[in-house]
C-alpha cells in the first residue's frame, strides 16, 4: 500500500484524526492496509494512489453517489456551472430552480433553505424549530451529525447516543448549559417516546428523527408520532440525509405515507457535490427570518447545479427502482452464500442500503477478515453495501463469485484455527477507539 499508507501516516501527524470523516478513517475498515486515498473514480470503480483499481461494494462515497461516481450528466452540469462562475456578488438563479423542483417533489411543503452538508442542515432545522416554537427541548431518534444541538444528548450521564448510533461520542467542548435540551428514543420504541412526551410536556420544540434507516416502522410507529406531535404543537422534522432519493425520487417519507413539518436532505441530493436542503411548511420555515441563519458558501452555484441535474436523472431513469432491485439481489446473494458455507449472519437495512453482521463472539474479526480478503481480490467491501445506479447485474454476479470464495476461506479457517486469520489489526468499532 506504499503511497497511500505513507500519506496517511503523514496525515495523522498534521490532521487531527487523520481524516475529516469518521467513516473514512482506514482504521474503521482495515488498519494499515486499507487504501486511504483515491486518484480517480468512475461508475463504481475507484483507483487508489498506488494505481490499484477496486470495485466499490461498500459505501459509495458514504452514501453520496447514488448515481455512481463521475456521473456524466451531473458532471456536465457542474462543469457548465464552473465555467459560468461558481460564485458572485449576486445570487445564482439555480437557487430558485432547485427550490421549485424540491417543492414539486414534496407538495406538502412551501419553502426551502440551503446548506452544504447534512449536519449543517440539521443544525438549521433545529434552530428554526426552536425559533418557531419558543421552546428548547428536542427529542431525537437516529444519527444527525456532529453539532452541539445533537451531541448535547451525551451531556447526560451514560452514553445516550449509543442507543441510536455510535458509542463513545464525547461531548467535550459542548457547553454544559445545553444539558437537558436533547433526549433520545430508539426507532420503533413507542413506550420511550411517550414517556419523554409526558415528562417534558409543553417544553418540546421538535422531534427530529430519521423516518427510516435500518428497519421499517412497525405498528404505525411514524403515524403515531405524527399524531402526537400534531396534538402537542411539536414540529416534526424528518432527517432524509441518508434515506432521501433511495426509496423514491425525494424523501423516503413519501413512500412511508407520513407528512412532517420539515425535512433535511443531503448526500444523494447532489451525487457527490456539497449540497444540502431544508424543506418545510411556510408556517415553520418563515421563522428562519426571526433568527440569524446565513453563510457565504451556501450561495455557490456548483451544488445547486449538481442537485438539479441529479434530480432530473433520478426521474428520467427511475433510479429508485434500480436501487431496489439490485439491493434485493444483494440480500438474496448474501443469504445464499452464508447458508452455503454454514456462516451465521444477520441481514438488515432497506434494499438500497444493505447491512449484514457476522453472528459470532468476535464479529469484528470476521468483518475485518472479509474486508481484508475482498480487498486482495479487487473489492472495497465491508458489511454495508450502499447500492448505486452504476451497479449492474454483471457486477453483482462477479461480486458474489468473490464472496463465495472468501466465505469458503472463512469457513475453512474457522474450522481449522477457531477464528479467521488476520494480516494485521482488527478494525475499530466506533469513535472511542480512535486517536
N, C-alpha and C positions, 0 to 999 in steps of 0.2 A: 504493500500500500504506500510505497515511498513518498511521493509528492503530497498526497492527500493527508497522510498521517503526520508528516513533518510540519505541514502548515497548521494542522490542528494543535500540535504541541506548542507552536509559536502563539497561536490564537489564545490558548488558555493562560498565557503569561500577560497578555495585553488586553484581553476582553474578559470581563468577569463572567465565569461560567462557560467561556469558550464560544458560545453561540448566542443568538438573540432570542431563540425559541427553545423552550424545554424539550419539545418533541423532536427537535433536530439534533440534539446532543448525541454523538456517537455512542456514549455510554448507555443510552436508552435502548440501543439495538445490539451492538456487538463491540464491546470495549477493545480499543487498539486495532481493530480490524475493519470496522465499518468505513466505507469511503465517504469521508466527511464533506467533500466539496464536489461540485459538478462543473464541467466545462460547457456542456451543451445538452439540450433535450429535444425530443421530437416524439409526438404521439404519446406512447407510454414507455419510451426509451430514454435512458439517462447515461451520459458518458462522463466519467469522472476525470480528475486531473491526470491520472495515470493512463488515460485512454482505454479504460475498460468500459464497455457498454453493457448496461443491465436493463432488463425488463422490469418496470416498476409494478409489482403486485403488492404494494403496501399502501402508503398514504397519499400518493399522487398530489404532492405539494401540500401535504397536511390538509387535504380536502378542498383545496382551492381550484384544482384543474379538472373540473367535471368534463370538459370537452377534450381533455388531453393537453399535453404540452405543445406550445408553439402553434396553437390553432390558427390556421391561415386566415380565416375570416376575422377573428378578433385582432390578430396581429396587424392585419391590413388597416383596420380602423384606427389602431393605436399609432401606427406609422404615419398615417394621414394627420392625426391629431398633433403629433410631434412636429411634423413639417409646417403645420399651420400655426404652431405656437402653443405650448402646454400651459403657459402662464401669462397673465396680462393684468394691467390695472383694471380692466373691465372684466365682466363675467362671461363664462363660456355658455353659449346657448344650449349646449347639451344638458345643462342642469335642468332645464325645463323639459327637454325631450325625454330624459330618463324619468323624471318625476311623473310625467304623463303615462309612460309605459308601466311604471310600478303601480300607479293608481288604477290603470286599466286591468292589471293582473289581480288587484285587490280592491274590488268595487266597494267594499265596506269602508275604505279609508278615504281621506280628503287631502292630506298634506304630507310632505316629505322633507326631511333634512338629511344632510350627508356628513360622513366622516371618512376616515381612511382605513380603519381596522374594526374588527368585530368588538374588541374590548372597548374602544372609544365609543362605538355606537351604543353599547350597553350603559356606559357611564352617562352618555347624553340622555338615554331613556330614563334612567333612574333620576337624573336631575329634573327632567321635565315632569315626571310623575310627582315628585315631591313639591315642585313649584305649583303644579296644578291643584294638589290636594291640601297643601299646607301641613302635611303630616311627614313623619320621618321614617317610620319603620317599613322595611321591605322584607317580604317573605320570598325565599329563593329555593328553586329546585333546578339543579344542573350546574354546568360549568359556564362561567360568564366572564372570564378574563382575570386580569391582574390588578385592577384599580381598587382604590381604598374602599369604595362603597361595598365591594364584594368581599374582599379579604377581611373586612371588619367582622365577619361572622366568626373568624378564628380568634378574635379577642376574647371570646367566651372560653371558659375552661374546657380542656379536652381538645378535640380536633374535629369540629362540626363539619367542615368541608370534606372530610374524608368519607362522609356518608354519600356524597354525590359526585366526587371526582377523586383527585389525588390526595393522599395523606401527606402531612408534613408541610403544608403551605404556610410558612412562617409569616405572621403579620407584623414583623418588626418594621418600624417606620410608619405604620398606620396609627394615626392619633388615637389614644385611648378613649378620647371623647366620643369616638364613633362606636364604642361598645354598645350593645343592645339596640342597634339600629338595623340589624340584619339577622334573620333567623332562617334556619334550614329545614326543609322537609324533603323526603325522598319521593321519587316517582312512584305513583300508584299507592302511596301511603296516605289515604284519606283521613285516617284517625289522627295522625300527627298534624296534618294541615288544619283540621277542625279545632284541635287543641290550641294551636297558635292563633287562629281566628278568635276563639273565645277569650284567650288570655290577653290579647292586645286589641280587643275590640275598640274601635273609634280612633286608633292610633296608626293604622296601617295605610301607607300611601299606595303601595303597589305589590302585586305578586309578579315576580319575574321568573320565568321558567322556560325550559326547552319543551316544546309541545311533544317532541319525540326524539329519542336518541338510540338507545339500545333495545328498548322494549316498546310494544304498543300499549296504549292506555287500556286499562281494564275496568269493567263495571261502570262505564260512563264517567271515568275519572276527570277528564277535561271538562265535560259538560257540567259536572257538579261544581268544579272550581269556578267556572264561568257564572253559574247561577249565584253562588255565594258572593263573588266579587261584585256582581251587579246589585245584589241586595244591600251590600255594605258600602257601596260607592267607592270601591277599591279598583284602581286601574290594573288591568290585566295586560302584561307585556309578554309576548312570545319571542324568545330568542331563536331566530331562524338562521343564525350564522352557520351552523353545521348542517341542519336538515334542509334548508331552503334550496330549491331547484333540483332536488333529488327525487322526491315522490311526485312532483308535478312542476310545471313552469310557474314558479312563485313559491310562497310559503307552504310548508307541509300542512299547516292548519287548514288549508283549503280542502285537502283530502280528508282530514280528520273531522271536518264539518263543525269547527268551533271558531267563533269570531272574537278576537281580542280587541283591545283598545289601541295597542301599538305593537309593532314588530320591529326587530332589528335584523338586518341582512348584511352578509359579507361573504368571504370565501368564494363560493361558486358564482356569486353575483357578477364577477368580472373576470373569471377564469384566469386568475394568477396576477392580476394587476391590483394595486392598492385601491380599495373602494369599499365603502360600507354605507348603509342607508338606515334611516329611522322612518318608518311609515306609520301613520296613525290617523285617528279621528280628529276632526278640527277642534272640538271642544277640549281635547287634551293637548294637541300639538301647538295650539296658539300660545300656550304657557311658555313655550320656548322664547317668546318675546318678553316675558316677565323676569327672565334671568339671563345672565351673560353666557352665551354658548357661541364661540366663534374661533376660527382657526384658518390661517392663510392657505395651507395646502389642502384644505377641504374644497377649495375652489379650482384646483388644477384640472386640466382637461382630459388627461390620459385615462384615468379611472372611469370617468363618465363615458367616454367613447367606447372603452372596452365593455362596459356594462350594457350599453345599448346594443352593441354587436352580439354579445353573448346571449342576451335575451331573445334577439331575433333568431339566432341559430337554434336555441332551445325549442322555440316554437316550430320552426321550419322542419327540423329533423326529428321531432318527437323524442328528444333525448331521454326524458324520464322513462319511456317505455323500454328503451335500450338498456338503461341502468338497471331496471327491474329484472329484465330477462337475464342479463349477464350475471347480476348478483345472485339470482336464484340458481343459476348454473354453478356458481362458485360454492354456494352452500351445499348443493347436491354432491358436487365433486369432493368436498371436504369430508362429508359423511361417508361416502363410498370408500375413500382412501383410508380413513381411520378404521372403519369396520373391517376392511380387507386385511389390515395389518394388526388388528386387535389393540389399537390405541384408544385411550379414553379421552375424548374431547367434548366440550360444550360449545355449541354454535349459537350465536345471538346476533342481534342487530337487524335493522331494516335491510332489505336486499341491496340497496346501493352502498351500504356501509356495513360490511360483514365483519364480525369479530368471532374469534374462537379462542379457547384456552385449553391447555392440557390439564387433565384432572388427575394430578399426582401430587405427592408430598413436596416435591421440589419443582413446581411448574416453571419457574424462571430458567432452570437448567434446560428443560425441554424446549422452551421458547428460544433460548439462546442457540441451542444446537440447531434448531430448524432454520433460524436466520443464517447461521454460520454455513450450513451445508447448501442452502439455497443460493447464497452469495457465491460460493465456489462454482455453482452451475449457471451463473449469469442472471440471478434474480435479486432485486431488492424486495425482500419478503419479511413479513412479520406476522403476528397473529391478528392483524387488522388488514382488511382489503377494501379500499375505497375504489369502487369501480368507476370507470370513466367511459366516454363515448369512443375513445380510441382502443379500448379493449374489445377485441373481436373474438369470435368463436374459436378461430385457429389459435389465437394467443392463449385463451383459457385452456384449450386442449393440451397445448405444449406445456403450460404451467403444471397441469395435473400429471402429465407424464413424469415431470421432475419431482413433484410432491410425492408421487408413488415411490420413486427411488429413494427419496430422503426418509419417508416414513418407514420403508423396509429397513434401511440402515439404522434408524432409531430403534426399531423393534429388536433388531439383532443385538445392538449394544446394550439395550435394556436387559435382555435375557442373559447375555454373557457377563456383563460387568455391573449390573444393577442400575446404572444410570448412563445416559448418553455421554460421550466424552467430548469435552470442550477443548479448543485450541488456545483459549485464553480465559479471561474472567467472565463471570456470569453477568448478564445485562442488569442494569439498575431498574428498580420498580417504580420509583417516584422521586419527588423533589428532595426528600430528606437524605438521600444517599449521594447527592451531587455536590461537589465543591468546586 
